[in-house]
Amino acid sequence: MSRYWLAISLILTIGLPTTNTAAFTQPIIAFEQGNCPPGETEVIIWPTLQTISSTTPHAGDPIVIQGSGGFIQCSGGLYNESARSFVVTLDAQPIGQLGCYANYCQTTLTIPLTTSSGVHLIATEGGSQMSIIVQPQRATQGIQFLPMLIQGAIE
């Protein structure tokens, strides 16, 4: 973990020291990930999928999913945007996690090899969803053996 992220993590965990200047009239209150200050309720701002690259993959191809949200809003107006993750599904079957931090979410996942060609639904916890079109399987079996056939013919 880089020193920058370690420092941010420590600040979120133990809070910042208060100063005696007129600019700060209240101490900064640190609270646990996923928790709001005492007496406040929390609302999960579920991630919203924004882009999937590529929307026309083959089974076995990686896709990059980006979105926003994925944080906690406290009833007093504070936000907790510390890192958290949310399940990503392909046709309601879990295929990975979407990592969110500071209102930005991203992950790279692989389309399972067993996925048939056609339209499929990528979704995340909270209900955001986008469709992709999985392309027919590439004809690679014969191509895999072609170099061995050529090598054998040369020898």
TIPALO-417161 format. One record per residue: y, x, z of N, C-alpha, C, O in turn; residue number from 1; residue in one letter; chain. Coordinates in steps of 0.1 Angstrom, whole numbers, plus 2048, in hexadecimal, padded with zeros to 3 digits. Example, Ala and Ser with C-alpha at 12.3 -4.5 7.8 and 13.67 -1.06 7.14 Angstrom:
2
+------+------+------+-------+-------+-------+------+------+------+------+------+------+-----+---+---+
! n.yy ! n.xx ! n.zz ! ca.yy ! ca.xx ! ca.zz ! c.yy ! c.xx ! c.zz ! o.yy ! o.xx ! o.zz !   k ! r ! c !
+------+------+------+-------+-------+-------+------+------+------+------+------+------+-----+---+---+
!  7C7 !  884 !  84E !   7D3 !   87B !   84E !  7DF !  884 !  84E !  7DF !  88E !  855 !   1 ! A ! A !
!  7EA !  880 !  847 !   7F5 !   889 !   847 !  800 !  881 !  84F !  80B !  886 !  850 !   2 ! S ! A !
+------+------+------+-------+-------+-------+------+------+------+------+------+------+-----+---+---+
This chain:
155
+------+------+------+-------+-------+-------+------+------+------+------+------+------+-----+---+---+
! n.yy ! n.xx ! n.zz ! ca.yy ! ca.xx ! ca.zz ! c.yy ! c.xx ! c.zz ! o.yy ! o.xx ! o.zz !   k ! r ! c !
+------+------+------+-------+-------+-------+------+------+------+------+------+------+-----+---+---+
!  7F4 !  809 !  800 !   800 !   800 !   800 !  80C !  809 !  800 !  80D !  813 !  808 !   1 ! M ! A !
!  816 !  806 !  7F7 !   822 !   80E !   7F7 !  82A !  80D !  804 !  828 !  803 !  80B !   2 ! S ! A !
!  832 !  817 !  806 !   83B !   816 !   812 !  844 !  80A !  812 !  847 !  804 !  81C !   3 ! R ! A !
!  849 !  807 !  806 !   852 !   7FB !   805 !  84B !  7EE !  80A !  851 !  7E7 !  812 !   4 ! Y ! A !
!  83F !  7EC !  805 !   838 !   7E0 !   808 !  833 !  7E0 !  817 !  833 !  7D6 !  81E !   5 ! W ! A !
!  830 !  7EC !  81C !   82D !   7EE !   82A !  839 !  7EA !  832 !  837 !  7E3 !  83D !   6 ! L ! A !
!  845 !  7EF !  82F !   851 !   7EB !   836 !  853 !  7DC !  836 !  857 !  7D7 !  840 !   7 ! A ! A !
!  852 !  7D6 !  82A !   854 !   7C8 !   82A !  84A !  7C0 !  832 !  84D !  7B7 !  839 !   8 ! I ! A !
!  83D !  7C5 !  832 !   833 !   7BF !   83A !  836 !  7C0 !  849 !  834 !  7B7 !  851 !   9 ! S ! A !
!  83B !  7CC !  84D !   83E !   7CE !   85B !  84A !  7C5 !  85F !  84A !  7BF !  86A !  10 ! L ! A !
!  854 !  7C4 !  856 !   85F !   7BB !   859 !  85B !  7AD !  85B !  85F !  7A6 !  864 !  11 ! I ! A !
!  852 !  7A8 !  852 !   84D !   79A !   853 !  845 !  798 !  860 !  845 !  78D !  865 !  12 ! L ! A !
!  83E !  7A3 !  864 !   835 !   7A2 !   870 !  83D !  7A2 !  87D !  83B !  79A !  886 !  13 ! T ! A !
!  846 !  7AC !  87E !   84D !   7AE !   88B !  85B !  7A9 !  88B !  861 !  7A8 !  896 !  14 ! I ! A !
!  861 !  7A7 !  87F !   86F !   7A2 !   87F !  878 !  7AE !  87E !  875 !  7B9 !  881 !  15 ! G ! A !
!  885 !  7AB !  87B !   88F !   7B5 !   87A !  896 !  7B6 !  888 !  897 !  7AC !  88F !  16 ! L ! A !
!  89B !  7C1 !  88C !   8A3 !   7C2 !   898 !  8B0 !  7BB !  896 !  8B6 !  7BB !  88B !  17 ! P ! A !
!  8B5 !  7B5 !  8A1 !   8C2 !   7AE !   8A0 !  8CD !  7B9 !  8A3 !  8CA !  7C3 !  8A9 !  18 ! T ! A !
!  8D9 !  7B6 !  89E !   8E4 !   7BF !   8A0 !  8EF !  7B8 !  8A8 !  8EE !  7AC !  8A9 !  19 ! T ! A !
!  8F8 !  7BF !  8AD !   903 !   7B9 !   8B4 !  910 !  7B7 !  8AC !  91B !  7B6 !  8B2 !  20 ! N ! A !
!  90F !  7B6 !  89F !   91A !   7B3 !   897 !  91D !  7A4 !  896 !  914 !  79C !  899 !  21 ! T ! A !
!  929 !  7A1 !  892 !   92D !   793 !   891 !  925 !  78C !  886 !  924 !  77F !  886 !  22 ! A ! A !
!  920 !  793 !  87C !   91A !   78D !   871 !  90C !  786 !  875 !  908 !  77C !  86F !  23 ! A ! A !
!  906 !  78C !  87F !   8F9 !   786 !   884 !  8FC !  77F !  891 !  8FE !  786 !  89C !  24 ! F ! A !
!  8FB !  772 !  891 !   8FD !   76B !   89E !  8F0 !  766 !  8A4 !  8EF !  762 !  8AF !  25 ! T ! A !
!  8E5 !  766 !  89B !   8D8 !   762 !   8A0 !  8CE !  76D !  89D !  8CF !  773 !  892 !  26 ! Q ! A !
!  8C4 !  76F !  8A6 !   8BA !   779 !   8A2 !  8B2 !  774 !  897 !  8B0 !  768 !  895 !  27 ! P ! A !
!  8AC !  77E !  88F !   8A3 !   77A !   885 !  895 !  778 !  88B !  891 !  780 !  893 !  28 ! I ! A !
!  88F !  76C !  888 !   882 !   768 !   88E !  877 !  76B !  884 !  877 !  766 !  878 !  29 ! I ! A !
!  86E !  774 !  888 !   862 !   776 !   880 !  858 !  76C !  883 !  856 !  768 !  88E !  30 ! A ! A !
!  850 !  767 !  879 !   845 !   75E !   87B !  839 !  762 !  873 !  83A !  768 !  868 !  31 ! F ! A !
!  82E !  75E !  878 !   821 !   762 !   871 !  820 !  75C !  863 !  826 !  751 !  860 !  32 ! E ! A !
!  818 !  763 !  85B !   816 !   75D !   84D !  810 !  750 !  84E !  806 !  74D !  855 !  33 ! Q ! A !
!  816 !  746 !  847 !   811 !   739 !   847 !  816 !  730 !  852 !  812 !  724 !  853 !  34 ! G ! A !
!  81E !  736 !  85B !   823 !   72E !   866 !  832 !  72E !  866 !  838 !  737 !  862 !  35 ! N ! A !
!  837 !  723 !  86B !   846 !   721 !   86C !  84A !  723 !  87B !  841 !  724 !  883 !  36 ! C ! A !
!  857 !  725 !  87D !   85B !   726 !   88B !  856 !  71A !  893 !  854 !  70F !  88E !  37 ! P ! A !
!  856 !  71B !  8A0 !   851 !   711 !   8A9 !  859 !  704 !  8A7 !  865 !  704 !  8A6 !  38 ! P ! A !
!  851 !  6F9 !  8A6 !   857 !   6EB !   8A5 !  85A !  6E7 !  896 !  85E !  6DC !  894 !  39 ! G ! A !
!  858 !  6F0 !  88D !   85A !   6ED !   87F !  84D !  6EA !  878 !  843 !  6F0 !  87B !  40 ! E ! A !
!  84D !  6E2 !  86E !   841 !   6E0 !   866 !  842 !  6E8 !  859 !  84D !  6EC !  855 !  41 ! T ! A !
!  836 !  6EB !  853 !   836 !   6F3 !   847 !  830 !  6EA !  83C !  828 !  6E2 !  83E !  42 ! E ! A !
!  836 !  6ED !  830 !   831 !   6E7 !   824 !  82E !  6F2 !  81A !  836 !  6FB !  818 !  43 ! V ! A !
!  822 !  6F1 !  814 !   81E !   6FB !   80A !  824 !  6F7 !  7FD !  823 !  6EC !  7F8 !  44 ! I ! A !
!  82B !  700 !  7F7 !   830 !   6FF !   7EA !  826 !  705 !  7E1 !  825 !  711 !  7DF !  45 ! I ! A !
!  81D !  6FC !  7DB !   812 !   701 !   7D4 !  816 !  708 !  7C7 !  821 !  706 !  7C2 !  46 ! W ! A !
!  80E !  712 !  7C2 !   812 !   719 !   7B6 !  812 !  710 !  7AA !  80A !  707 !  7A9 !  47 ! P ! A !
!  81B !  713 !  7A1 !   81C !   70C !   794 !  819 !  716 !  789 !  81F !  720 !  788 !  48 ! T ! A !
!  80F !  713 !  781 !   80B !   71C !   776 !  816 !  71B !  76C !  81A !  710 !  768 !  49 ! L ! A !
!  81A !  727 !  767 !   824 !   727 !   75C !  81F !  72C !  74F !  822 !  727 !  744 !  50 ! Q ! A !
!  818 !  737 !  750 !   812 !   73D !   743 !  804 !  742 !  745 !  800 !  746 !  750 !  51 ! T ! A !
!  7FD !  741 !  73A !   7EF !   747 !   73A !  7EF !  74F !  72D !  7F2 !  74A !  722 !  52 ! I ! A !
!  7EC !  75C !  72E !   7EA !   764 !   722 !  7DC !  76A !  722 !  7D9 !  771 !  72B !  53 ! S ! A !
!  7D4 !  766 !  719 !   7D5 !   75F !   70D !  7D0 !  751 !  70F !  7C8 !  74E !  718 !  54 ! S ! A !
!  7D6 !  747 !  708 !   7D1 !   739 !   709 !  7C6 !  737 !  6FF !  7C0 !  72B !  6FF !  55 ! T ! A !
!  7C2 !  741 !  6F8 !   7B6 !   73F !   6EF !  7AC !  74B !  6F0 !  7AA !  752 !  6E6 !  56 ! T ! A !
!  7A7 !  74D !  6FC !   79E !   758 !   6FE !  790 !  755 !  6FA !  78C !  74A !  6F7 !  57 ! P ! A !
!  788 !  760 !  6F9 !   779 !   75E !   6F8 !  773 !  75F !  706 !  779 !  764 !  70F !  58 ! H ! A !
!  767 !  75A !  707 !   760 !   75C !   714 !  75F !  76B !  717 !  75B !  772 !  70D !  59 ! A ! A !
!  762 !  76F !  723 !   761 !   77D !   726 !  76E !  784 !  725 !  770 !  790 !  72A !  60 ! G ! A !
!  778 !  77E !  71F !   786 !   784 !   71E !  78E !  782 !  72B !  78C !  778 !  732 !  61 ! D ! A !
!  797 !  78B !  72D !   7A0 !   78A !   739 !  7AC !  781 !  735 !  7B0 !  781 !  729 !  62 ! P ! A !
!  7B1 !  779 !  73E !   7BD !   772 !   73C !  7C6 !  775 !  748 !  7C2 !  778 !  753 !  63 ! I ! A !
!  7D3 !  775 !  745 !   7DE !   777 !   750 !  7E4 !  76A !  752 !  7EA !  764 !  749 !  64 ! V ! A !
!  7E4 !  766 !  75F !   7EB !   75A !   763 !  7F7 !  75D !  76C !  7F6 !  765 !  775 !  65 ! I ! A !
!  802 !  757 !  768 !   80F !   759 !   770 !  814 !  74B !  774 !  812 !  741 !  76D !  66 ! Q ! A !
!  81B !  74B !  780 !   820 !   73F !   785 !  82B !  741 !  78F !  82F !  74C !  791 !  67 ! G ! A !
!  82F !  736 !  795 !   839 !   737 !   7A0 !  835 !  72F !  7AB !  82B !  727 !  7AA !  68 ! S ! A !
!  83C !  72F !  7B6 !   839 !   728 !   7C2 !  82F !  730 !  7CB !  830 !  73C !  7CB !  69 ! G ! A !
!  826 !  729 !  7D2 !   81C !   72F !   7DA !  822 !  735 !  7E7 !  81F !  740 !  7EB !  70 ! G ! A !
!  82B !  72D !  7ED !   831 !   731 !   7FA !  832 !  725 !  804 !  82E !  71A !  800 !  71 ! F ! A !
!  836 !  728 !  810 !   838 !   71E !   81A !  846 !  71B !  81C !  84F !  724 !  81D !  72 ! I ! A !
!  84A !  70E !  81D !   857 !   70A !   820 !  857 !  703 !  82E !  84F !  6FA !  830 !  73 ! Q ! A !
!  860 !  708 !  837 !   860 !   703 !   845 !  86A !  6F7 !  845 !  874 !  6F7 !  83D !  74 ! C ! A !
!  868 !  6EE !  84E !   871 !   6E2 !   84E !  880 !  6E6 !  852 !  889 !  6DE !  84F !  75 ! S ! A !
!  881 !  6F1 !  859 !   88F !   6F6 !   85C !  896 !  6FD !  851 !  8A1 !  701 !  853 !  76 ! G ! A !
!  890 !  6FE !  845 !   896 !   705 !   83A !  892 !  713 !  837 !  895 !  718 !  82C !  77 ! G ! A !
!  88A !  719 !  840 !   885 !   726 !   83D !  879 !  726 !  833 !  873 !  71C !  832 !  78 ! L ! A !
!  877 !  731 !  82D !   86C !   733 !   823 !  864 !  73F !  828 !  869 !  749 !  82C !  79 ! Y ! A !
!  857 !  73D !  826 !   84E !   749 !   829 !  847 !  74C !  81B !  83E !  745 !  817 !  80 ! N ! A !
!  84C !  756 !  815 !   847 !   75A !   807 !  83E !  766 !  808 !  83C !  76D !  7FE !  81 ! E ! A !
!  838 !  768 !  813 !   82E !   773 !   815 !  822 !  771 !  80C !  820 !  766 !  807 !  82 ! S ! A !
!  81B !  77C !  809 !   810 !   77B !   800 !  805 !  772 !  804 !  801 !  771 !  810 !  83 ! A ! A !
!  800 !  76A !  7FB !   7F5 !   761 !   7FD !  7EE !  75E !  7F0 !  7F3 !  762 !  7E5 !  84 ! R ! A !
!  7E2 !  759 !  7F0 !   7DB !   757 !   7E4 !  7D5 !  748 !  7E3 !  7D3 !  742 !  7EE !  85 ! S ! A !
!  7D3 !  744 !  7D7 !   7CE !   736 !   7D5 !  7C3 !  736 !  7CB !  7C3 !  73F !  7C1 !  86 ! F ! A !
!  7B9 !  72E !  7CC !   7AD !   72D !   7C4 !  7B1 !  729 !  7B6 !  7B9 !  71F !  7B4 !  87 ! V ! A !
!  7AC !  72F !  7AC !   7AE !   72B !   79E !  7A0 !  726 !  799 !  796 !  72D !  79B !  88 ! V ! A !
!  7A0 !  71B !  791 !   794 !   716 !   78C !  794 !  715 !  77D !  79F !  713 !  777 !  89 ! T ! A !
!  789 !  715 !  777 !   787 !   712 !   769 !  77E !  706 !  768 !  772 !  707 !  76C !  90 ! L ! A !
!  783 !  6FB !  764 !   77B !   6EE !   764 !  775 !  6EB !  771 !  76A !  6E8 !  773 !  91 ! D ! A !
!  77E !  6EC !  77C !   77B !   6E9 !   78A !  771 !  6F3 !  790 !  76C !  6F0 !  79B !  92 ! A ! A !
!  76D !  6FE !  78A !   765 !   708 !   78F !  76D !  715 !  793 !  774 !  71A !  78A !  93 ! Q ! A !
!  76D !  719 !  79F !   775 !   725 !   7A3 !  771 !  731 !  79A !  766 !  735 !  798 !  94 ! P ! A !
!  77C !  738 !  796 !   77A !   745 !   78E !  782 !  750 !  794 !  781 !  75B !  78F !  95 ! I ! A !
!  78B !  74D !  79E !   792 !   758 !   7A3 !  79E !  753 !  7AC !  79E !  748 !  7B0 !  96 ! G ! A !
!  7A7 !  75C !  7AF !   7B2 !   75A !   7B8 !  7BF !  75D !  7B1 !  7C0 !  766 !  7A9 !  97 ! Q ! A !
!  7C9 !  755 !  7B4 !   7D7 !   757 !   7AF !  7DF !  75C !  7BA !  7E1 !  755 !  7C4 !  98 ! L ! A !
!  7E4 !  769 !  7B9 !   7EC !   76F !   7C4 !  7FB !  76B !  7C2 !  800 !  76D !  7B7 !  99 ! G ! A !
!  801 !  767 !  7CD !   80F !   763 !   7CD !  817 !  76B !  7D7 !  812 !  76D !  7E2 ! 100 ! C ! A !
!  823 !  76F !  7D4 !   82B !   776 !   7DD !  83A !  774 !  7D9 !  83D !  777 !  7CD ! 101 ! Y ! A !
!  842 !  770 !  7E2 !   851 !   76E !   7DF !  853 !  766 !  7D3 !  85B !  769 !  7CA ! 102 ! A ! A !
!  84C !  75A !  7D2 !   84E !   750 !   7C8 !  84A !  755 !  7BA !  84F !  750 !  7B0 ! 103 ! N ! A !
!  841 !  75F !  7B9 !   83B !   763 !   7AD !  82C !  764 !  7AE !  827 !  76A !  7B8 ! 104 ! Y ! A !
!  825 !  75F !  7A5 !   816 !   760 !   7A5 !  810 !  766 !  799 !  815 !  764 !  78E ! 105 ! C ! A !
!  806 !  76E !  79B !   7FF !   774 !   78F !  7F1 !  778 !  792 !  7EE !  77C !  79E ! 106 ! Q ! A !
!  7E8 !  777 !  788 !   7DB !   77C !   789 !  7D5 !  77F !  77C !  7DA !  779 !  772 ! 107 ! T ! A !
!  7CB !  787 !  77B !   7C4 !   789 !   76E !  7B5 !  786 !  771 !  7AF !  78B !  77B ! 108 ! T ! A !
!  7B0 !  77C !  76A !   7A2 !   777 !   76C !  79B !  779 !  75F !  7A1 !  77A !  754 ! 109 ! L ! A !
!  78E !  779 !  760 !   785 !   779 !   754 !  77F !  76C !  751 !  779 !  766 !  75B ! 110 ! T ! A !
!  77F !  767 !  745 !   778 !   75B !   742 !  769 !  75D !  742 !  764 !  766 !  73C ! 111 ! I ! A !
!  762 !  755 !  74A !   754 !   758 !   74C !  74C !  758 !  73E !  750 !  750 !  735 ! 112 ! P ! A !
!  743 !  761 !  73D !   73B !   762 !   731 !  734 !  755 !  72D !  731 !  752 !  721 ! 113 ! L ! A !
!  731 !  74D !  737 !   729 !   740 !   735 !  732 !  735 !  730 !  72D !  72A !  72E ! 114 ! T ! A !
!  73F !  737 !  72F !   749 !   72D !   72B !  747 !  729 !  71C !  747 !  732 !  713 ! 115 ! T ! A !
!  745 !  71C !  719 !   743 !   718 !   70B !  751 !  717 !  704 !  75B !  717 !  70B ! 116 ! S ! A !
!  750 !  717 !  6F7 !   75D !   716 !   6F0 !  762 !  708 !  6F1 !  75B !  6FF !  6F3 ! 117 ! S ! A !
!  770 !  707 !  6F0 !   776 !   6FB !   6F1 !  782 !  6FB !  6FB !  785 !  706 !  700 ! 118 ! G ! A !
!  787 !  6EF !  6FD !   793 !   6EE !   707 !  78D !  6EE !  715 !  784 !  6E7 !  718 ! 119 ! V ! A !
!  794 !  6F6 !  71E !   790 !   6F7 !   72C !  79D !  6F6 !  734 !  7A8 !  6FA !  72F ! 120 ! H ! A !
!  79C !  6F2 !  741 !   7A7 !   6F1 !   74A !  7A7 !  6FB !  754 !  79E !  6FD !  75C ! 121 ! L ! A !
!  7B2 !  703 !  755 !   7B5 !   70D !   75F !  7BE !  706 !  769 !  7C8 !  700 !  766 ! 122 ! I ! A !
!  7BA !  706 !  776 !   7C2 !   6FF !   781 !  7C2 !  708 !  78D !  7BA !  711 !  78F ! 123 ! A ! A !
!  7CC !  705 !  795 !   7CD !   70C !   7A2 !  7CF !  702 !  7AD !  7D2 !  6F6 !  7AB ! 124 ! T ! A !
!  7CC !  706 !  7B9 !   7CE !   6FE !   7C5 !  7DC !  6F7 !  7C4 !  7E5 !  6FE !  7C1 ! 125 ! E ! A !
!  7DD !  6EB !  7C7 !   7E9 !   6E4 !   7C7 !  7EB !  6DB !  7BA !  7F4 !  6D3 !  7BA ! 126 ! G ! A !
!  7E2 !  6DD !  7B0 !   7E2 !   6D4 !   7A5 !  7E8 !  6D9 !  798 !  7E6 !  6D3 !  78E ! 127 ! G ! A !
!  7EF !  6E5 !  798 !   7F5 !   6EA !   78B !  7E9 !  6ED !  782 !  7DF !  6F4 !  786 ! 128 ! S ! A !
!  7EB !  6EA !  775 !   7E0 !   6ED !   76C !  7E6 !  6EF !  75E !  7F0 !  6EA !  75A ! 129 ! Q ! A !
!  7DE !  6F7 !  756 !   7E1 !   6FA !   748 !  7D4 !  6FB !  741 !  7CA !  6FE !  747 ! 130 ! M ! A !
!  7D4 !  6F8 !  734 !   7C8 !   6F9 !   72C !  7C8 !  705 !  724 !  7D2 !  70B !  720 ! 131 ! S ! A !
!  7BB !  70A !  721 !   7B9 !   715 !   718 !  7AE !  710 !  70E !  7A7 !  707 !  711 ! 132 ! I ! A !
!  7AE !  717 !  703 !   7A3 !   714 !   6F9 !  79B !  720 !  6F7 !  79F !  72A !  6F2 ! 133 ! I ! A !
!  78E !  720 !  6FD !   785 !   72B !   6FC !  77F !  72B !  6EE !  77A !  721 !  6E9 ! 134 ! V ! A !
!  780 !  737 !  6E8 !   77C !   738 !   6DA !  76C !  73A !  6DA !  766 !  73E !  6E4 ! 135 ! Q ! A !
!  766 !  737 !  6CE !   758 !   739 !   6CD !  754 !  748 !  6D0 !  75C !  751 !  6CD ! 136 ! P ! A !
!  748 !  74A !  6D5 !   744 !   757 !   6D8 !  745 !  761 !  6CC !  741 !  75D !  6C1 ! 137 ! Q ! A !
!  749 !  76D !  6CF !   74A !   777 !   6C4 !  73C !  77B !  6C0 !  732 !  77B !  6C8 ! 138 ! R ! A !
!  73A !  77D !  6B3 !   72D !   782 !   6AE !  72C !  791 !  6B0 !  730 !  799 !  6A8 ! 139 ! A ! A !
!  727 !  795 !  6BC !   726 !   7A3 !   6BF !  718 !  7A9 !  6C0 !  717 !  7B5 !  6C0 ! 140 ! T ! A !
!  70E !  7A1 !  6C0 !   701 !   7A6 !   6C2 !  6FD !  7B0 !  6B7 !  6F8 !  7BB !  6B9 ! 141 ! Q ! A !
!  6FF !  7AC !  6AA !   6FC !   7B4 !   69F !  705 !  7C1 !  69E !  700 !  7CC !  69B ! 142 ! G ! A !
!  711 !  7BF !  6A2 !   71B !   7CA !   6A2 !  717 !  7D5 !  6AC !  71A !  7E0 !  6AA ! 143 ! I ! A !
!  712 !  7D1 !  6B8 !   70E !   7DA !   6C2 !  704 !  7E4 !  6BD !  704 !  7F0 !  6C1 ! 144 ! Q ! A !
!  6FA !  7DF !  6B4 !   6F0 !   7E8 !   6B0 !  6F3 !  7EF !  6A3 !  6EC !  7F8 !  69F ! 145 ! F ! A !
!  6FE !  7EC !  69C !   702 !   7F2 !   690 !  704 !  801 !  691 !  6FF !  808 !  689 ! 146 ! L ! A !
!  70B !  806 !  69B !   70D !   814 !   69D !  6FF !  81B !  69E !  6FD !  826 !  699 ! 147 ! P ! A !
!  6F6 !  815 !  6A6 !   6E8 !   81B !   6A7 !  6E1 !  81C !  69A !  6DA !  826 !  697 ! 148 ! M ! A !
!  6E2 !  811 !  692 !   6DB !   811 !   685 !  6E2 !  81C !  67C !  6DA !  823 !  675 ! 149 ! L ! A !
!  6EF !  81D !  67C !   6F5 !   827 !   673 !  6F1 !  835 !  678 !  6EE !  83E !  670 ! 150 ! I ! A !
!  6F1 !  837 !  685 !   6ED !   845 !   68B !  6DF !  848 !  687 !  6DC !  853 !  683 ! 151 ! Q ! A !
!  6D6 !  83E !  687 !   6C8 !   840 !   684 !  6C6 !  843 !  675 !  6BE !  84B !  671 ! 152 ! G ! A !
!  6CE !  83D !  66D !   6CE !   840 !   65E !  6D3 !  84D !  65B !  6CE !  853 !  651 ! 153 ! A ! A !
!  6DC !  853 !  662 !   6E2 !   860 !   660 !  6D8 !  86B !  664 !  6D8 !  875 !  65D ! 154 ! I ! A !
!  6D1 !  869 !  66E !   6C8 !   873 !   674 !  6BD !  876 !  66B !  6B4 !  87E !  66E ! 155 ! E ! A !
+------+------+------+-------+-------+-------+------+------+------+------+------+------+-----+---+---+
